[in-house]
């Protein structure tokens, strides 16, 4: 439980960006009549967690805009999502991996190898801020109204000799039991996926139950991943995936109360783009705090192998309906904008 508290505290600047959205979406003046909103928020610590506390503080601020916000805190992200679907709240704060069930286009943002750097992430966020993209953020009654970067997920290994795709064969890798894309990628490596969840995936690495873990730098200290790395471990300085968080609303319910909601969403996007650098600064700080001895640069040959492996995984996951093809096309356009000489830019299959 201490780990959970540290984790939420480390994410507080990013959580603030996410949870401030319903408050800061309002225009200069308060709403003409009170708007009642409820948000389902995942906090592994519960009501006393930092995210829950921050959300309640923001709910008080929202009253200035004539918005009455109630906060429902969950220690299980799955349950929070299910209650949101059942109509117990108008808004939901979850990882983008979880958001895929509400909107496949936006939920495919965290595709493996889809975004390779912070520079590309900035380009993607600018593209998503275009009003023309808004229709793609809506699926049935739901709409993803904002995302925030949480950093690149890197490969952690308990033995730095596992420095190639071939050497990963047969090794045990922790994967989230509900995310199909992770298991598929691990199987393509010839490794063994070990079903885990957010409460135990780090401890399995630290206790030696798995040899490999894919995680962002922001959880290195809170989850004490240096224990799993030990004296012989390493972190490949190669981003397997860029992790983001999402805010989803029940658009169908809210637009009945706020007919000009789309106009307010445009104001929200303009505001969000002015704050996104705070998230990148926090991520960079987290990466610099990791002991330099653990970072391991892959050879150009190995990087090319991983690029091709991740690309093949994206194609398969798009073909089987896991990823949205329009998002895959958007991500490729951004990648090729920053790296036009990459071999994939001449191909037409993504």
C-alpha positions, 0 to 999 in steps of 0.5 A, a space after each residue: 500500500 505504501 508503494 501505491 501512495 508513492 506512485 500517486 504522489 509521483 503522478 500528482 502533477 500529471 493527475 492534476 492535468 487530467 483531473 482539472 479538465 472538467 473544471 477548466 473546460 468552462 469559459 470565462 463566465 460561470 454556467 447559467 444554471 448548476 451542472 451536476 457531474 460525477 467522476 469515477 476515478 481510479 486511485 489504488 490507495 482509495 479515498 485517502 490517496 493523493 489522486 482522490 484528494 486532488 480531485 476533491 480539491 478541484 471539485 471545490 474549485 469547480 463550484 466557481 463555475 457553477 459546477 457541482 462535482 461528486 467524486 467516486 474513488 476506486 481501487 480497481 480500475 476495472 470496476 471504475 470502468 464498469 460503473 461508468 458504463 452502468 451510468 453511475 458517473 458521467 466521467 471516468 479517469 483511466 489509462 488509455 489502455 482501459 479507454 480502448 473499450 470506450 473508443 477504439 480510435 483514441 484507445 489505440 493511441 498506446 499501440 506498441 511502437 506507434 510513437 517512438 519519442 517525446 517529439 513524436 508524442 508532441 506531434 501526435 497531440 497537436 494532430 489530435 487537437 485539430 477540431 476535425 479529429 473530434 468526431 473520431 473521439 466519439 463512440 456511441 454515448 462516449 467521448 474521450 475529451 483529453 489525454 496526457 502523456 505518462 512517458 515511454 515504457 522501457 524493457 527492464 531485465 534482471 540480467 543485462 545479458 538479455 540484450 537481444 530479441 533472440 536472448 529473450 526467447 523462453 524468458 518470463 515476461 509480466 503482462 497485464 492479463 486483460 490487454 491482448 496486445 501485450 501477450 501477443 507481442 511477448 509471444 512473438 518474442 518467443 517469450 512466456 507471458 505471465 498474467 499480472 495486474 497493476 497490483 502485482 506486476 512490479 512485485 513479480 519482477 522484484 521477486 524474480 517471478 518474471 525476468 522481464 518487465 515493460 514499464 515507464 520511468 515514472 514508476 521506477 522509484 515508487 515500485 522500487 524496481 531497482 530491487 528487481 534489477 539488482 546488480 546485473 539488470 538493465 533498462 533498454 533505452 528503447 521505447 516499446 510504447 508511449 503510455 498515456 492517460 485518458 478522460 472519458 465522458 458520457 457525452 450523450 448524458 452531458 450534452 442534454 445539460 450543456 447544449 454548447 458542450 462542443 464549443 467548450 471542448 474546443 476551449 479545453 483543447 486549446 488550454 490543454 496544449 498550453 499545459 502539456 509541457 508540464 507532463 513532459 518535464 515531469 517525465 524527463 525528470 523521472 528518467 534522469 533520476 534512474 541510476 545511469 548504470 542501469 541504462 543500456 543502449 541497444 545496437 542499431 541492428 537490435 533497434 531495427 529488429 525491435 522496430 520490425 517486430 513491433 510493426 508486425 505486431 501492430 499490423 496483426 493487432 489491427 487486422 484482428 480488430 484490436 487497434 483502429 486503422 485510422 489511428 495507425 495511419 495517423 501515427 505512421 504519418 507522424 513517425 514519417 514526418 520526423 523520420 522520412 527515411 525510415 523503411 516503413 514510410 514507403 510501405 502502404 500497409 499501415 
